[in-house]
Amino acid sequence: MQKVILAGVNVRDDPDFERSMEELESLAQACDMEVAARAVQNLPAVHNALYIGSGKVKEVRDLASMTGADCVVFDNSLSPSQQRNLQEELGVAVLDRTNLILEIFNRRARTKEARLQVESASLQYMLPRLVGMRQALSRQGGGAGAGGGAGAGGGLANRGAGETKLELDRRRIEKRISELRRELAAIEQDRMTQQKMRRASSLPSVALVGYTNAGKSTLLNRMLDVYMEENDKKVLEKDMLFATLDTTVRRISPGDNRDFLLSDTVGFIDKLPHTLIQAFRSTLAEACSADLLLQVVDFSDPHHREQMQVTQKTLQELGAQQIPCLYVMNKADLVMERSRLPRVSQDHIYLSAKEGIGVEKLVELIQEKLYAGLVDCEMKIPYTDGSAVSYLQQNAVILQLEYEADGVYMRLRCRRNDAGRYSKYKI
């Protein structure tokens, strides 16, 4: 197991600094790293060249030598020059928070789409760092030699083999990014086709969103346990950051013709790299097109309010902040008496997905939200239009059904647009 040192800068006594460092440790553990030590520094602003002060750099170098750590992980994104300077000064590998998250995503990606998205984000992260190295070499070697004019091949001759290789690497990366964009665009087109087909089924859609490891996958699996009894439809649930990267869509059938589609999405995290948000935008489109969001919150986490703010900020960046939302305060059994669960307060429900407490009540709330616009109708449908009878049986709440001499009598509760669609059969 790789030994690492965690390093961070607390700028102007940031109240979230300690939480961020704890989260960094969880990210490191998710990468199978052993945290050997922490190094923190209080500064009015980060150091432009080294992120931490020069004195702290020496302290971290000595700490790495003493503990045998071969890597230092910083709790923020480092600029290309900062990362390069730190590696030269420390003599060990240097990673930042973005590196760590990208590595976790790379390990957890299972589907072709997720793997392509992670590769795209990783290459976009790497590209400016190659360019920075190339520019440094250019400054060192530019203008040297008597043949440095603009004559035939003079510019390239002065660059040196190292810079030429970096330039070639940069072009290869840019070419690969373009290829990935084309492949992801084709997959996104297929996804949009699937979404249209689901929309055509008239089933409303619900998306699980929230901070990583809040229990979204566990909640989806409990609903499948209660209403579907299909073990092969379950998703991976594990007590780790980013256990789920691939969007999964399942049909939930409570048995009263008020079914809905439920999708599980990748979790959010503070300081989530922008390249990852962009890369996973098509995957997160399930949330953007949902009729209802379930924001799953780890209510037992003392920082759950800050995590909710991060989730809201990410939803705003995705353009999904206007979608109606239910707040699922999960793991409430760890901080509340079970006898008080489930508890409902406005748009918040306190439950435990792992223990199966409150799942049925949550489904009731979901149905109330999704089917609030249902209207009561009475219809007499002739036997010649059997497709109308079949459609309404699948997509409406049937309160009474009788087969009479001149057609099928139905008393039902259906969507307003379906009532209009079959208005000619209304009694």
DAURMO-V244640 format. One record per residue. N is the residue number from 1. NEAR is the number of other C-alpha atoms within 12 Angstrom. D_CENTER is the distance of its C-alpha to the mean C-alpha in whole Angstrom. Layout:
# DAURMO-V244640
[[N:NEAR:D_CENTER] [N:NEAR:D_CENTER]]
This chain:
# DAURMO-V244640
[[1:16:27] [2:20:27] [3:29:28] [4:40:26] [5:41:27] [6:41:24] [7:46:25] [8:44:24] [9:35:26] [10:28:27] [11:22:27] [12:14:30] [13:15:29] [14:18:25] [15:13:25] [16:22:21] [17:24:22] [18:23:23] [19:22:20] [20:29:18] [21:31:20] [22:21:20] [23:33:16] [24:38:17] [25:34:19] [26:29:17] [27:39:15] [28:39:18] [29:27:19] [30:29:16] [31:31:18] [32:19:21] [33:27:22] [34:26:25] [35:32:25] [36:28:29] [37:30:29] [38:31:28] [39:31:29] [40:29:29] [41:31:31] [42:22:31] [43:18:32] [44:15:32] [45:19:30] [46:27:28] [47:26:31] [48:17:31] [49:22:32] [50:31:31] [51:38:28] [52:36:30] [53:27:34] [54:20:36] [55:17:38] [56:27:34] [57:32:34] [58:20:37] [59:23:36] [60:40:33] [61:32:35] [62:23:37] [63:28:35] [64:31:33] [65:22:37] [66:16:38] [67:21:35] [68:22:34] [69:30:31] [70:31:30] [71:36:27] [72:46:26] [73:48:22] [74:44:22] [75:44:20] [76:34:19] [77:30:18] [78:35:22] [79:32:24] [80:29:25] [81:26:29] [82:30:28] [83:37:26] [84:29:29] [85:28:32] [86:36:30] [87:28:30] [88:18:34] [89:26:35] [90:33:33] [91:23:34] [92:28:31] [93:26:27] [94:40:25] [95:35:21] [96:38:19] [97:37:16] [98:37:14] [99:38:16] [100:40:15] [101:46:11] [102:40:12] [103:29:15] [104:31:12] [105:38:10] [106:31:14] [107:23:15] [108:27:12] [109:25:12] [110:20:15] [111:20:15] [112:18:16] [113:31:14] [114:35:11] [115:29:14] [116:35:15] [117:41:12] [118:41:12] [119:33:16] [120:35:15] [121:35:13] [122:34:16] [123:33:19] [124:32:18] [125:33:18] [126:29:21] [127:29:23] [128:25:24] [129:27:25] [130:32:27] [131:29:29] [132:24:29] [133:29:31] [134:30:33] [135:23:34] [136:21:36] [137:23:38] [138:25:39] [139:16:40] [140:16:42] [141:21:44] [142:23:44] [143:19:48] [144:18:49] [145:14:52] [146:13:55] [147:16:54] [148:18:51] [149:16:52] [150:13:50] [151:12:52] [152:11:51] [153:12:48] [154:18:49] [155:22:45] [156:24:44] [157:24:47] [158:27:46] [159:27:42] [160:22:43] [161:16:41] [162:22:38] [163:28:37] [164:23:38] [165:19:35] [166:27:32] [167:27:33] [168:18:33] [169:23:30] [170:26:28] [171:18:30] [172:18:28] [173:27:25] [174:24:25] [175:18:26] [176:22:24] [177:27:21] [178:19:23] [179:19:23] [180:29:19] [181:27:19] [182:18:22] [183:22:20] [184:29:17] [185:22:19] [186:17:21] [187:22:18] [188:27:16] [189:17:20] [190:17:20] [191:24:17] [192:19:19] [193:14:22] [194:16:20] [195:28:19] [196:17:22] [197:13:24] [198:23:22] [199:19:23] [200:13:26] [201:19:26] [202:28:26] [203:31:24] [204:34:22] [205:39:18] [206:39:16] [207:45:12] [208:47:10] [209:51:8] [210:46:8] [211:46:8] [212:40:8] [213:39:11] [214:47:12] [215:47:13] [216:49:11] [217:45:12] [218:32:16] [219:45:16] [220:44:16] [221:37:18] [222:33:21] [223:39:21] [224:31:22] [225:26:24] [226:25:26] [227:24:26] [228:21:26] [229:17:27] [230:19:25] [231:16:24] [232:12:23] [233:21:21] [234:25:19] [235:30:15] [236:27:15] [237:25:15] [238:21:16] [239:20:16] [240:25:14] [241:34:11] [242:38:8] [243:35:10] [244:42:8] [245:40:7] [246:32:9] [247:35:9] [248:30:12] [249:31:15] [250:32:18] [251:32:21] [252:34:22] [253:28:26] [254:26:27] [255:21:31] [256:23:32] [257:27:31] [258:35:28] [259:31:25] [260:38:22] [261:38:19] [262:38:16] [263:41:12] [264:44:10] [265:44:6] [266:44:3] [267:43:4] [268:41:5] [269:37:8] [270:37:11] [271:27:12] [272:35:9] [273:29:11] [274:24:12] [275:25:12] [276:39:9] [277:32:7] [278:24:11] [279:37:10] [280:38:7] [281:32:9] [282:33:11] [283:42:8] [284:39:7] [285:30:11] [286:41:11] [287:43:10] [288:32:12] [289:33:15] [290:35:15] [291:32:18] [292:35:17] [293:40:14] [294:43:14] [295:45:12] [296:47:13] [297:43:14] [298:38:16] [299:34:19] [300:24:21] [301:25:19] [302:17:21] [303:24:19] [304:30:17] [305:21:18] [306:23:17] [307:34:13] [308:32:14] [309:21:15] [310:26:12] [311:35:10] [312:31:12] [313:23:13] [314:34:9] [315:35:10] [316:17:13] [317:21:12] [318:28:11] [319:19:14] [320:28:13] [321:24:15] [322:18:18] [323:27:17] [324:24:19] [325:32:17] [326:35:18] [327:37:17] [328:44:17] [329:43:18] [330:44:18] [331:36:20] [332:37:23] [333:27:25] [334:22:25] [335:20:26] [336:19:28] [337:16:31] [338:19:30] [339:14:33] [340:18:31] [341:29:28] [342:30:27] [343:28:27] [344:21:27] [345:16:27] [346:12:26] [347:22:23] [348:26:22] [349:36:22] [350:38:23] [351:42:23] [352:39:22] [353:40:20] [354:28:21] [355:23:24] [356:29:24] [357:31:26] [358:34:25] [359:34:23] [360:27:26] [361:26:26] [362:38:22] [363:37:23] [364:25:26] [365:30:24] [366:37:22] [367:32:25] [368:19:27] [369:26:24] [370:30:24] [371:31:28] [372:18:29] [373:17:31] [374:24:33] [375:20:36] [376:25:39] [377:29:42] [378:27:45] [379:35:45] [380:30:48] [381:31:46] [382:22:49] [383:18:49] [384:13:49] [385:18:45] [386:16:44] [387:15:40] [388:27:40] [389:30:41] [390:17:38] [391:23:36] [392:35:36] [393:26:36] [394:25:33] [395:32:31] [396:35:33] [397:30:35] [398:29:38] [399:20:41] [400:19:44] [401:20:45] [402:19:48] [403:17:50] [404:14:53] [405:11:56] [406:14:54] [407:20:51] [408:29:48] [409:26:47] [410:32:44] [411:27:43] [412:32:39] [413:30:36] [414:36:34] [415:28:32] [416:21:34] [417:16:33] [418:30:35] [419:28:38] [420:17:39] [421:16:38] [422:26:41] [423:19:43] [424:17:46] [425:24:46] [426:21:46] [427:17:49]]
